[in-house]
Amino acid sequence: MKTITIQITHSRARKIIKELEALHLIRIIEENDSVRMPLSKKLAGKLPSRIAEQLQQHVLESREEWQRNI
C-alpha cells in the first residue's frame, strides 16, 4: 500500500474521504501538526555545500545593497 498526504481545502472533501473510508477503500490516518518535523530540520543538508555557500553569499550581498540604498 502507498501512503499519501492530502491537504483538505473544502469541508465537502472531508465528507467524501470519510465515505471512502466507510467503503473500506481507504484508511484515514490523522496526523497531529505539532508532531511534524520543523522545515529547517527536514530540509537540512539538501543543498550541496558549494551551492549553499553561494546562496548565503548572495543573500549577504543583497542585504548590504539594501542597506546602502536606504
CHARMM internal coordinates of N, CA and C (Angstrom, degrees):
IC EDIT
DIST 1 N 1 CA 1.4463
DIST 1 CA 1 C 1.5138
ANGL 1 N 1 CA 1 C 109.93
DIST 1 C 2 N 1.3032
ANGL 1 CA 1 C 2 N 115.58
DIHE 1 N 1 CA 1 C 2 N 150.56
DIST 2 N 2 CA 1.4557
ANGL 1 C 2 N 2 CA 121.91
DIHE 1 CA 1 C 2 N 2 CA 179.50
DIST 2 CA 2 C 1.5200
ANGL 2 N 2 CA 2 C 109.07
DIHE 1 C 2 N 2 CA 2 C -109.74
DIST 2 C 3 N 1.3276
ANGL 2 CA 2 C 3 N 116.38
DIHE 2 N 2 CA 2 C 3 N 138.68
DIST 3 N 3 CA 1.4610
ANGL 2 C 3 N 3 CA 121.86
DIHE 2 CA 2 C 3 N 3 CA 178.37
DIST 3 CA 3 C 1.5163
ANGL 3 N 3 CA 3 C 108.45
DIHE 2 C 3 N 3 CA 3 C -105.66
DIST 3 C 4 N 1.3364
ANGL 3 CA 3 C 4 N 116.09
DIHE 3 N 3 CA 3 C 4 N 131.79
DIST 4 N 4 CA 1.4583
ANGL 3 C 4 N 4 CA 121.34
DIHE 3 CA 3 C 4 N 4 CA 176.18
DIST 4 CA 4 C 1.5196
ANGL 4 N 4 CA 4 C 108.81
DIHE 3 C 4 N 4 CA 4 C -128.09
DIST 4 C 5 N 1.3216
ANGL 4 CA 4 C 5 N 115.74
DIHE 4 N 4 CA 4 C 5 N 157.18
DIST 5 N 5 CA 1.4561
ANGL 4 C 5 N 5 CA 121.53
DIHE 4 CA 4 C 5 N 5 CA 176.39
DIST 5 CA 5 C 1.5182
ANGL 5 N 5 CA 5 C 107.62
DIHE 4 C 5 N 5 CA 5 C -108.60
DIST 5 C 6 N 1.3210
ANGL 5 CA 5 C 6 N 116.49
DIHE 5 N 5 CA 5 C 6 N 131.79
DIST 6 N 6 CA 1.4613
ANGL 5 C 6 N 6 CA 122.41
DIHE 5 CA 5 C 6 N 6 CA -178.79
DIST 6 CA 6 C 1.5154
ANGL 6 N 6 CA 6 C 108.57
DIHE 5 C 6 N 6 CA 6 C -121.89
DIST 6 C 7 N 1.3271
ANGL 6 CA 6 C 7 N 115.91
DIHE 6 N 6 CA 6 C 7 N 133.84
DIST 7 N 7 CA 1.4601
ANGL 6 C 7 N 7 CA 120.63
DIHE 6 CA 6 C 7 N 7 CA 173.65
DIST 7 CA 7 C 1.5250
ANGL 7 N 7 CA 7 C 106.98
DIHE 6 C 7 N 7 CA 7 C -99.42
DIST 7 C 8 N 1.3178
ANGL 7 CA 7 C 8 N 116.29
DIHE 7 N 7 CA 7 C 8 N 118.73
DIST 8 N 8 CA 1.4605
ANGL 7 C 8 N 8 CA 121.89
DIHE 7 CA 7 C 8 N 8 CA -178.00
DIST 8 CA 8 C 1.5176
ANGL 8 N 8 CA 8 C 108.74
DIHE 7 C 8 N 8 CA 8 C -83.36
DIST 8 C 9 N 1.3402
ANGL 8 CA 8 C 9 N 116.23
DIHE 8 N 8 CA 8 C 9 N 123.80
DIST 9 N 9 CA 1.4610
ANGL 8 C 9 N 9 CA 120.89
DIHE 8 CA 8 C 9 N 9 CA -177.54
DIST 9 CA 9 C 1.5226
ANGL 9 N 9 CA 9 C 112.98
DIHE 8 C 9 N 9 CA 9 C -109.01
DIST 9 C 10 N 1.3183
ANGL 9 CA 9 C 10 N 117.16
DIHE 9 N 9 CA 9 C 10 N -4.84
DIST 10 N 10 CA 1.4657
ANGL 9 C 10 N 10 CA 120.30
DIHE 9 CA 9 C 10 N 10 CA -179.98
DIST 10 CA 10 C 1.5271
ANGL 10 N 10 CA 10 C 108.55
DIHE 9 C 10 N 10 CA 10 C -144.77
DIST 10 C 11 N 1.3060
ANGL 10 CA 10 C 11 N 116.37
DIHE 10 N 10 CA 10 C 11 N 142.65
DIST 11 N 11 CA 1.4697
ANGL 10 C 11 N 11 CA 120.58
DIHE 10 CA 10 C 11 N 11 CA -176.73
DIST 11 CA 11 C 1.5287
ANGL 11 N 11 CA 11 C 112.26
DIHE 10 C 11 N 11 CA 11 C -63.19
DIST 11 C 12 N 1.3223
ANGL 11 CA 11 C 12 N 117.55
DIHE 11 N 11 CA 11 C 12 N -29.96
DIST 12 N 12 CA 1.4685
ANGL 11 C 12 N 12 CA 119.79
DIHE 11 CA 11 C 12 N 12 CA 179.37
DIST 12 CA 12 C 1.5269
ANGL 12 N 12 CA 12 C 111.04
DIHE 11 C 12 N 12 CA 12 C -67.25
DIST 12 C 13 N 1.3122
ANGL 12 CA 12 C 13 N 116.47
DIHE 12 N 12 CA 12 C 13 N -30.23
DIST 13 N 13 CA 1.4669
ANGL 12 C 13 N 13 CA 119.80
DIHE 12 CA 12 C 13 N 13 CA 179.50
DIST 13 CA 13 C 1.5229
ANGL 13 N 13 CA 13 C 110.53
DIHE 12 C 13 N 13 CA 13 C -63.60
DIST 13 C 14 N 1.3196
ANGL 13 CA 13 C 14 N 117.06
DIHE 13 N 13 CA 13 C 14 N -39.14
DIST 14 N 14 CA 1.4747
ANGL 13 C 14 N 14 CA 120.68
DIHE 13 CA 13 C 14 N 14 CA 179.09
DIST 14 CA 14 C 1.5261
ANGL 14 N 14 CA 14 C 110.06
DIHE 13 C 14 N 14 CA 14 C -61.36
DIST 14 C 15 N 1.3202
ANGL 14 CA 14 C 15 N 116.45
DIHE 14 N 14 CA 14 C 15 N -41.25
DIST 15 N 15 CA 1.4688
ANGL 14 C 15 N 15 CA 120.64
DIHE 14 CA 14 C 15 N 15 CA 179.26
DIST 15 CA 15 C 1.5324
ANGL 15 N 15 CA 15 C 110.27
DIHE 14 C 15 N 15 CA 15 C -62.82
DIST 15 C 16 N 1.3176
ANGL 15 CA 15 C 16 N 116.81
DIHE 15 N 15 CA 15 C 16 N -43.12
DIST 16 N 16 CA 1.4674
ANGL 15 C 16 N 16 CA 120.66
DIHE 15 CA 15 C 16 N 16 CA 179.70
DIST 16 CA 16 C 1.5290
ANGL 16 N 16 CA 16 C 110.41
DIHE 15 C 16 N 16 CA 16 C -64.06
DIST 16 C 17 N 1.3093
ANGL 16 CA 16 C 17 N 116.61
DIHE 16 N 16 CA 16 C 17 N -41.15
DIST 17 N 17 CA 1.4700
ANGL 16 C 17 N 17 CA 120.53
DIHE 16 CA 16 C 17 N 17 CA 178.94
DIST 17 CA 17 C 1.5222
ANGL 17 N 17 CA 17 C 110.51
DIHE 16 C 17 N 17 CA 17 C -63.99
DIST 17 C 18 N 1.3293
ANGL 17 CA 17 C 18 N 116.93
DIHE 17 N 17 CA 17 C 18 N -40.79
DIST 18 N 18 CA 1.4715
ANGL 17 C 18 N 18 CA 120.59
DIHE 17 CA 17 C 18 N 18 CA 176.98
DIST 18 CA 18 C 1.5286
ANGL 18 N 18 CA 18 C 110.66
DIHE 17 C 18 N 18 CA 18 C -61.98
DIST 18 C 19 N 1.3341
ANGL 18 CA 18 C 19 N 117.14
DIHE 18 N 18 CA 18 C 19 N -38.42
DIST 19 N 19 CA 1.4669
ANGL 18 C 19 N 19 CA 120.73
DIHE 18 CA 18 C 19 N 19 CA 178.48
DIST 19 CA 19 C 1.5328
ANGL 19 N 19 CA 19 C 110.87
DIHE 18 C 19 N 19 CA 19 C -65.38
DIST 19 C 20 N 1.3302
ANGL 19 CA 19 C 20 N 116.70
DIHE 19 N 19 CA 19 C 20 N -39.37
DIST 20 N 20 CA 1.4661
ANGL 19 C 20 N 20 CA 119.98
DIHE 19 CA 19 C 20 N 20 CA 176.72
DIST 20 CA 20 C 1.5245
ANGL 20 N 20 CA 20 C 111.15
DIHE 19 C 20 N 20 CA 20 C -63.37
DIST 20 C 21 N 1.3157
ANGL 20 CA 20 C 21 N 115.90
DIHE 20 N 20 CA 20 C 21 N -36.96
DIST 21 N 21 CA 1.4628
ANGL 20 C 21 N 21 CA 120.00
DIHE 20 CA 20 C 21 N 21 CA 177.29
DIST 21 CA 21 C 1.5289
ANGL 21 N 21 CA 21 C 110.24
DIHE 20 C 21 N 21 CA 21 C -66.97
DIST 21 C 22 N 1.3311
ANGL 21 CA 21 C 22 N 117.22
DIHE 21 N 21 CA 21 C 22 N -39.83
DIST 22 N 22 CA 1.4667
ANGL 21 C 22 N 22 CA 120.93
DIHE 21 CA 21 C 22 N 22 CA 179.32
DIST 22 CA 22 C 1.5298
ANGL 22 N 22 CA 22 C 111.23
DIHE 21 C 22 N 22 CA 22 C -63.66
DIST 22 C 23 N 1.3238
ANGL 22 CA 22 C 23 N 116.82
DIHE 22 N 22 CA 22 C 23 N -29.77
DIST 23 N 23 CA 1.4662
ANGL 22 C 23 N 23 CA 121.28
DIHE 22 CA 22 C 23 N 23 CA 178.07
DIST 23 CA 23 C 1.5336
ANGL 23 N 23 CA 23 C 112.03
DIHE 22 C 23 N 23 CA 23 C -84.41
DIST 23 C 24 N 1.3280
ANGL 23 CA 23 C 24 N 116.17
DIHE 23 N 23 CA 23 C 24 N 3.86
DIST 24 N 24 CA 1.4686
ANGL 23 C 24 N 24 CA 123.37
DIHE 23 CA 23 C 24 N 24 CA -179.44
DIST 24 CA 24 C 1.5296
ANGL 24 N 24 CA 24 C 112.38
DIHE 23 C 24 N 24 CA 24 C 60.18
DIST 24 C 25 N 1.3446
ANGL 24 CA 24 C 25 N 115.80
DIHE 24 N 24 CA 24 C 25 N 33.04
DIST 25 N 25 CA 1.4570
ANGL 24 C 25 N 25 CA 120.81
DIHE 24 CA 24 C 25 N 25 CA 175.80
DIST 25 CA 25 C 1.5275
ANGL 25 N 25 CA 25 C 111.38
DIHE 24 C 25 N 25 CA 25 C -92.34
DIST 25 C 26 N 1.3290
ANGL 25 CA 25 C 26 N 115.36
DIHE 25 N 25 CA 25 C 26 N -28.19
DIST 26 N 26 CA 1.4603
ANGL 25 C 26 N 26 CA 120.89
DIHE 25 CA 25 C 26 N 26 CA 177.74
DIST 26 CA 26 C 1.5192
ANGL 26 N 26 CA 26 C 108.62
DIHE 25 C 26 N 26 CA 26 C -139.61
DIST 26 C 27 N 1.3253
ANGL 26 CA 26 C 27 N 115.18
DIHE 26 N 26 CA 26 C 27 N 167.93
DIST 27 N 27 CA 1.4605
ANGL 26 C 27 N 27 CA 120.74
DIHE 26 CA 26 C 27 N 27 CA 173.81
DIST 27 CA 27 C 1.5193
ANGL 27 N 27 CA 27 C 107.08
DIHE 26 C 27 N 27 CA 27 C -128.35
DIST 27 C 28 N 1.3149
ANGL 27 CA 27 C 28 N 116.93
DIHE 27 N 27 CA 27 C 28 N 130.42
DIST 28 N 28 CA 1.4562
ANGL 27 C 28 N 28 CA 122.10
DIHE 27 CA 27 C 28 N 28 CA -179.80
DIST 28 CA 28 C 1.5233
ANGL 28 N 28 CA 28 C 108.83
DIHE 27 C 28 N 28 CA 28 C -89.56
DIST 28 C 29 N 1.3200
ANGL 28 CA 28 C 29 N 114.97
DIHE 28 N 28 CA 28 C 29 N 127.71
DIST 29 N 29 CA 1.4610
ANGL 28 C 29 N 29 CA 121.72
DIHE 28 CA 28 C 29 N 29 CA 175.70
DIST 29 CA 29 C 1.5203
ANGL 29 N 29 CA 29 C 106.01
DIHE 28 C 29 N 29 CA 29 C -118.85
DIST 29 C 30 N 1.3170
ANGL 29 CA 29 C 30 N 116.00
DIHE 29 N 29 CA 29 C 30 N 105.63
DIST 30 N 30 CA 1.4656
ANGL 29 C 30 N 30 CA 120.75
DIHE 29 CA 29 C 30 N 30 CA -178.18
DIST 30 CA 30 C 1.5198
ANGL 30 N 30 CA 30 C 109.28
DIHE 29 C 30 N 30 CA 30 C -72.61
DIST 30 C 31 N 1.3265
ANGL 30 CA 30 C 31 N 116.27
DIHE 30 N 30 CA 30 C 31 N 135.66
DIST 31 N 31 CA 1.4568
ANGL 30 C 31 N 31 CA 121.71
DIHE 30 CA 30 C 31 N 31 CA 176.31
DIST 31 CA 31 C 1.5120
ANGL 31 N 31 CA 31 C 108.81
DIHE 30 C 31 N 31 CA 31 C -113.43
DIST 31 C 32 N 1.3009
ANGL 31 CA 31 C 32 N 115.38
DIHE 31 N 31 CA 31 C 32 N 137.20
DIST 32 N 32 CA 1.4524
ANGL 31 C 32 N 32 CA 120.72
DIHE 31 CA 31 C 32 N 32 CA 176.03
DIST 32 CA 32 C 1.5235
ANGL 32 N 32 CA 32 C 107.74
DIHE 31 C 32 N 32 CA 32 C -86.10
DIST 32 C 33 N 1.3407
ANGL 32 CA 32 C 33 N 117.87
DIHE 32 N 32 CA 32 C 33 N 123.48
DIST 33 N 33 CA 1.4585
ANGL 32 C 33 N 33 CA 121.80
DIHE 32 CA 32 C 33 N 33 CA -176.95
DIST 33 CA 33 C 1.5171
ANGL 33 N 33 CA 33 C 112.59
DIHE 32 C 33 N 33 CA 33 C -60.67
DIST 33 C 34 N 1.3318
ANGL 33 CA 33 C 34 N 117.84
DIHE 33 N 33 CA 33 C 34 N -30.68
DIST 34 N 34 CA 1.4608
ANGL 33 C 34 N 34 CA 120.15
DIHE 33 CA 33 C 34 N 34 CA -177.37
DIST 34 CA 34 C 1.5266
ANGL 34 N 34 CA 34 C 112.32
DIHE 33 C 34 N 34 CA 34 C -72.27
DIST 34 C 35 N 1.3350
ANGL 34 CA 34 C 35 N 117.61
DIHE 34 N 34 CA 34 C 35 N -16.75
DIST 35 N 35 CA 1.4564
ANGL 34 C 35 N 35 CA 121.25
DIHE 34 CA 34 C 35 N 35 CA -178.60
DIST 35 CA 35 C 1.5301
ANGL 35 N 35 CA 35 C 110.85
DIHE 34 C 35 N 35 CA 35 C -85.43
DIST 35 C 36 N 1.3084
ANGL 35 CA 35 C 36 N 117.56
DIHE 35 N 35 CA 35 C 36 N -17.50
DIST 36 N 36 CA 1.4537
ANGL 35 C 36 N 36 CA 120.55
DIHE 35 CA 35 C 36 N 36 CA -176.58
DIST 36 CA 36 C 1.5181
ANGL 36 N 36 CA 36 C 111.70
DIHE 35 C 36 N 36 CA 36 C -62.22
DIST 36 C 37 N 1.3048
ANGL 36 CA 36 C 37 N 115.04
DIHE 36 N 36 CA 36 C 37 N 149.55
DIST 37 N 37 CA 1.4548
ANGL 36 C 37 N 37 CA 122.10
DIHE 36 CA 36 C 37 N 37 CA -179.55
DIST 37 CA 37 C 1.5336
ANGL 37 N 37 CA 37 C 109.42
DIHE 36 C 37 N 37 CA 37 C -70.92
DIST 37 C 38 N 1.3259
ANGL 37 CA 37 C 38 N 117.15
DIHE 37 N 37 CA 37 C 38 N 137.84
DIST 38 N 38 CA 1.4666
ANGL 37 C 38 N 38 CA 119.44
DIHE 37 CA 37 C 38 N 38 CA 177.12
DIST 38 CA 38 C 1.5318
ANGL 38 N 38 CA 38 C 110.28
DIHE 37 C 38 N 38 CA 38 C -58.78
DIST 38 C 39 N 1.3148
ANGL 38 CA 38 C 39 N 116.04
DIHE 38 N 38 CA 38 C 39 N 144.69
DIST 39 N 39 CA 1.4545
ANGL 38 C 39 N 39 CA 120.92
DIHE 38 CA 38 C 39 N 39 CA -177.67
DIST 39 CA 39 C 1.5252
ANGL 39 N 39 CA 39 C 111.82
DIHE 38 C 39 N 39 CA 39 C -58.34
DIST 39 C 40 N 1.3230
ANGL 39 CA 39 C 40 N 117.31
DIHE 39 N 39 CA 39 C 40 N -35.91
DIST 40 N 40 CA 1.4648
ANGL 39 C 40 N 40 CA 120.38
DIHE 39 CA 39 C 40 N 40 CA 179.91
DIST 40 CA 40 C 1.5303
ANGL 40 N 40 CA 40 C 111.28
DIHE 39 C 40 N 40 CA 40 C -61.56
DIST 40 C 41 N 1.3202
ANGL 40 CA 40 C 41 N 117.25
DIHE 40 N 40 CA 40 C 41 N -38.42
DIST 41 N 41 CA 1.4704
ANGL 40 C 41 N 41 CA 120.35
DIHE 40 CA 40 C 41 N 41 CA 178.52
DIST 41 CA 41 C 1.5224
ANGL 41 N 41 CA 41 C 110.88
DIHE 40 C 41 N 41 CA 41 C -76.39
DIST 41 C 42 N 1.3179
ANGL 41 CA 41 C 42 N 116.31
DIHE 41 N 41 CA 41 C 42 N -35.95
DIST 42 N 42 CA 1.4547
ANGL 41 C 42 N 42 CA 120.67
DIHE 41 CA 41 C 42 N 42 CA -178.82
DIST 42 CA 42 C 1.5315
ANGL 42 N 42 CA 42 C 111.06
DIHE 41 C 42 N 42 CA 42 C -64.78
DIST 42 C 43 N 1.3356
ANGL 42 CA 42 C 43 N 116.32
DIHE 42 N 42 CA 42 C 43 N -37.22
DIST 43 N 43 CA 1.4555
ANGL 42 C 43 N 43 CA 120.14
DIHE 42 CA 42 C 43 N 43 CA -175.84
DIST 43 CA 43 C 1.5253
ANGL 43 N 43 CA 43 C 113.72
DIHE 42 C 43 N 43 CA 43 C -98.19
DIST 43 C 44 N 1.3090
ANGL 43 CA 43 C 44 N 118.16
DIHE 43 N 43 CA 43 C 44 N -3.35
DIST 44 N 44 CA 1.4674
ANGL 43 C 44 N 44 CA 121.32
DIHE 43 CA 43 C 44 N 44 CA -178.06
DIST 44 CA 44 C 1.5256
ANGL 44 N 44 CA 44 C 110.36
DIHE 43 C 44 N 44 CA 44 C -58.91
DIST 44 C 45 N 1.3250
ANGL 44 CA 44 C 45 N 115.87
DIHE 44 N 44 CA 44 C 45 N 130.08
DIST 45 N 45 CA 1.4579
ANGL 44 C 45 N 45 CA 121.00
DIHE 44 CA 44 C 45 N 45 CA 177.41
DIST 45 CA 45 C 1.5089
ANGL 45 N 45 CA 45 C 115.21
DIHE 44 C 45 N 45 CA 45 C 81.60
DIST 45 C 46 N 1.3109
ANGL 45 CA 45 C 46 N 119.18
DIHE 45 N 45 CA 45 C 46 N 8.06
DIST 46 N 46 CA 1.4607
ANGL 45 C 46 N 46 CA 121.13
DIHE 45 CA 45 C 46 N 46 CA -178.28
DIST 46 CA 46 C 1.5221
ANGL 46 N 46 CA 46 C 112.60
DIHE 45 C 46 N 46 CA 46 C -78.93
DIST 46 C 47 N 1.3446
ANGL 46 CA 46 C 47 N 117.30
DIHE 46 N 46 CA 46 C 47 N -28.87
DIST 47 N 47 CA 1.4618
ANGL 46 C 47 N 47 CA 120.99
DIHE 46 CA 46 C 47 N 47 CA 177.24
DIST 47 CA 47 C 1.5193
ANGL 47 N 47 CA 47 C 109.45
DIHE 46 C 47 N 47 CA 47 C -91.18
DIST 47 C 48 N 1.3291
ANGL 47 CA 47 C 48 N 116.77
DIHE 47 N 47 CA 47 C 48 N 142.39
DIST 48 N 48 CA 1.4636
ANGL 47 C 48 N 48 CA 118.11
DIHE 47 CA 47 C 48 N 48 CA 172.19
DIST 48 CA 48 C 1.5280
ANGL 48 N 48 CA 48 C 109.35
DIHE 47 C 48 N 48 CA 48 C -61.46
DIST 48 C 49 N 1.3064
ANGL 48 CA 48 C 49 N 117.25
DIHE 48 N 48 CA 48 C 49 N 147.87
DIST 49 N 49 CA 1.4686
ANGL 48 C 49 N 49 CA 122.43
DIHE 48 CA 48 C 49 N 49 CA -175.71
DIST 49 CA 49 C 1.5178
ANGL 49 N 49 CA 49 C 112.38
DIHE 48 C 49 N 49 CA 49 C -54.60
DIST 49 C 50 N 1.3234
ANGL 49 CA 49 C 50 N 117.35
DIHE 49 N 49 CA 49 C 50 N -42.52
DIST 50 N 50 CA 1.4646
ANGL 49 C 50 N 50 CA 121.11
DIHE 49 CA 49 C 50 N 50 CA -178.00
DIST 50 CA 50 C 1.5281
ANGL 50 N 50 CA 50 C 110.99
DIHE 49 C 50 N 50 CA 50 C -61.80
DIST 50 C 51 N 1.3119
ANGL 50 CA 50 C 51 N 117.28
DIHE 50 N 50 CA 50 C 51 N -45.26
DIST 51 N 51 CA 1.4613
ANGL 50 C 51 N 51 CA 121.34
DIHE 50 CA 50 C 51 N 51 CA 179.95
DIST 51 CA 51 C 1.5212
ANGL 51 N 51 CA 51 C 110.45
DIHE 50 C 51 N 51 CA 51 C -68.02
DIST 51 C 52 N 1.3142
ANGL 51 CA 51 C 52 N 117.47
DIHE 51 N 51 CA 51 C 52 N -39.00
DIST 52 N 52 CA 1.4659
ANGL 51 C 52 N 52 CA 120.84
DIHE 51 CA 51 C 52 N 52 CA 178.38
DIST 52 CA 52 C 1.5227
ANGL 52 N 52 CA 52 C 110.50
DIHE 51 C 52 N 52 CA 52 C -62.28
DIST 52 C 53 N 1.3320
ANGL 52 CA 52 C 53 N 117.27
DIHE 52 N 52 CA 52 C 53 N -40.78
DIST 53 N 53 CA 1.4667
ANGL 52 C 53 N 53 CA 120.91
DIHE 52 CA 52 C 53 N 53 CA 178.46
DIST 53 CA 53 C 1.5232
ANGL 53 N 53 CA 53 C 111.00
DIHE 52 C 53 N 53 CA 53 C -65.92
DIST 53 C 54 N 1.3393
ANGL 53 CA 53 C 54 N 117.07
DIHE 53 N 53 CA 53 C 54 N -41.56
DIST 54 N 54 CA 1.4645
ANGL 53 C 54 N 54 CA 120.67
DIHE 53 CA 53 C 54 N 54 CA 177.77
DIST 54 CA 54 C 1.5252
ANGL 54 N 54 CA 54 C 110.91
DIHE 53 C 54 N 54 CA 54 C -62.79
DIST 54 C 55 N 1.3042
ANGL 54 CA 54 C 55 N 116.50
DIHE 54 N 54 CA 54 C 55 N -41.89
DIST 55 N 55 CA 1.4605
ANGL 54 C 55 N 55 CA 121.01
DIHE 54 CA 54 C 55 N 55 CA 178.78
DIST 55 CA 55 C 1.5227
ANGL 55 N 55 CA 55 C 110.66
DIHE 54 C 55 N 55 CA 55 C -64.01
DIST 55 C 56 N 1.3184
ANGL 55 CA 55 C 56 N 116.63
DIHE 55 N 55 CA 55 C 56 N -43.96
DIST 56 N 56 CA 1.4622
ANGL 55 C 56 N 56 CA 120.94
DIHE 55 CA 55 C 56 N 56 CA 179.03
DIST 56 CA 56 C 1.5247
ANGL 56 N 56 CA 56 C 110.69
DIHE 55 C 56 N 56 CA 56 C -61.95
DIST 56 C 57 N 1.3346
ANGL 56 CA 56 C 57 N 117.33
DIHE 56 N 56 CA 56 C 57 N -42.10
DIST 57 N 57 CA 1.4640
ANGL 56 C 57 N 57 CA 121.58
DIHE 56 CA 56 C 57 N 57 CA 178.54
DIST 57 CA 57 C 1.5254
ANGL 57 N 57 CA 57 C 110.49
DIHE 56 C 57 N 57 CA 57 C -63.37
DIST 57 C 58 N 1.3219
ANGL 57 CA 57 C 58 N 117.09
DIHE 57 N 57 CA 57 C 58 N -41.98
DIST 58 N 58 CA 1.4662
ANGL 57 C 58 N 58 CA 121.05
DIHE 57 CA 57 C 58 N 58 CA 178.57
DIST 58 CA 58 C 1.5312
ANGL 58 N 58 CA 58 C 110.88
DIHE 57 C 58 N 58 CA 58 C -62.14
DIST 58 C 59 N 1.3139
ANGL 58 CA 58 C 59 N 116.91
DIHE 58 N 58 CA 58 C 59 N -42.43
DIST 59 N 59 CA 1.4696
ANGL 58 C 59 N 59 CA 121.04
DIHE 58 CA 58 C 59 N 59 CA 178.48
DIST 59 CA 59 C 1.5241
ANGL 59 N 59 CA 59 C 110.11
DIHE 58 C 59 N 59 CA 59 C -61.64
DIST 59 C 60 N 1.3264
ANGL 59 CA 59 C 60 N 117.16
DIHE 59 N 59 CA 59 C 60 N -44.82
DIST 60 N 60 CA 1.4696
ANGL 59 C 60 N 60 CA 120.74
DIHE 59 CA 59 C 60 N 60 CA 179.50
DIST 60 CA 60 C 1.5282
ANGL 60 N 60 CA 60 C 111.32
DIHE 59 C 60 N 60 CA 60 C -62.35
DIST 60 C 61 N 1.3338
ANGL 60 CA 60 C 61 N 117.05
DIHE 60 N 60 CA 60 C 61 N -43.79
DIST 61 N 61 CA 1.4646
ANGL 60 C 61 N 61 CA 120.69
DIHE 60 CA 60 C 61 N 61 CA 178.77
DIST 61 CA 61 C 1.5249
ANGL 61 N 61 CA 61 C 110.85
DIHE 60 C 61 N 61 CA 61 C -64.00
DIST 61 C 62 N 1.3201
ANGL 61 CA 61 C 62 N 116.93
DIHE 61 N 61 CA 61 C 62 N -40.63
DIST 62 N 62 CA 1.4671
ANGL 61 C 62 N 62 CA 120.79
DIHE 61 CA 61 C 62 N 62 CA 178.98
DIST 62 CA 62 C 1.5208
ANGL 62 N 62 CA 62 C 110.91
DIHE 61 C 62 N 62 CA 62 C -62.83
DIST 62 C 63 N 1.3173
ANGL 62 CA 62 C 63 N 117.10
DIHE 62 N 62 CA 62 C 63 N -40.90
DIST 63 N 63 CA 1.4672
ANGL 62 C 63 N 63 CA 120.52
DIHE 62 CA 62 C 63 N 63 CA 178.71
DIST 63 CA 63 C 1.5253
ANGL 63 N 63 CA 63 C 111.04
DIHE 62 C 63 N 63 CA 63 C -65.01
DIST 63 C 64 N 1.3386
ANGL 63 CA 63 C 64 N 116.52
DIHE 63 N 63 CA 63 C 64 N -39.99
DIST 64 N 64 CA 1.4654
ANGL 63 C 64 N 64 CA 120.00
DIHE 63 CA 63 C 64 N 64 CA 178.35
DIST 64 CA 64 C 1.5246
ANGL 64 N 64 CA 64 C 110.84
DIHE 63 C 64 N 64 CA 64 C -63.83
DIST 64 C 65 N 1.3335
ANGL 64 CA 64 C 65 N 117.30
DIHE 64 N 64 CA 64 C 65 N -41.53
DIST 65 N 65 CA 1.4630
ANGL 64 C 65 N 65 CA 120.92
DIHE 64 CA 64 C 65 N 65 CA 177.81
DIST 65 CA 65 C 1.5209
ANGL 65 N 65 CA 65 C 110.27
DIHE 64 C 65 N 65 CA 65 C -62.70
DIST 65 C 66 N 1.3002
ANGL 65 CA 65 C 66 N 116.91
DIHE 65 N 65 CA 65 C 66 N -40.79
DIST 66 N 66 CA 1.4615
ANGL 65 C 66 N 66 CA 121.23
DIHE 65 CA 65 C 66 N 66 CA 179.59
DIST 66 CA 66 C 1.5254
ANGL 66 N 66 CA 66 C 110.18
DIHE 65 C 66 N 66 CA 66 C -61.75
DIST 66 C 67 N 1.3269
ANGL 66 CA 66 C 67 N 117.11
DIHE 66 N 66 CA 66 C 67 N -43.68
DIST 67 N 67 CA 1.4595
ANGL 66 C 67 N 67 CA 121.42
DIHE 66 CA 66 C 67 N 67 CA -179.78
DIST 67 CA 67 C 1.5293
ANGL 67 N 67 CA 67 C 111.45
DIHE 66 C 67 N 67 CA 67 C -66.08
DIST 67 C 68 N 1.3253
ANGL 67 CA 67 C 68 N 118.21
DIHE 67 N 67 CA 67 C 68 N -36.24
DIST 68 N 68 CA 1.4687
ANGL 67 C 68 N 68 CA 121.60
DIHE 67 CA 67 C 68 N 68 CA 179.92
DIST 68 CA 68 C 1.5197
ANGL 68 N 68 CA 68 C 111.64
DIHE 67 C 68 N 68 CA 68 C -67.07
DIST 68 C 69 N 1.3227
ANGL 68 CA 68 C 69 N 117.65
DIHE 68 N 68 CA 68 C 69 N -35.24
DIST 69 N 69 CA 1.4603
ANGL 68 C 69 N 69 CA 122.05
DIHE 68 CA 68 C 69 N 69 CA -174.36
DIST 69 CA 69 C 1.5166
ANGL 69 N 69 CA 69 C 113.46
DIHE 68 C 69 N 69 CA 69 C -82.25
DIST 69 C 70 N 1.3031
ANGL 69 CA 69 C 70 N 117.76
DIHE 69 N 69 CA 69 C 70 N -5.92
DIST 70 N 70 CA 1.4673
ANGL 69 C 70 N 70 CA 119.39
DIHE 69 CA 69 C 70 N 70 CA -178.25
DIST 70 CA 70 C 1.4966
ANGL 70 N 70 CA 70 C 110.38
DIHE 69 C 70 N 70 CA 70 C -81.63
END
COOR INIT
IC SEED 1 N 1 CA 1 C
IC BUILD
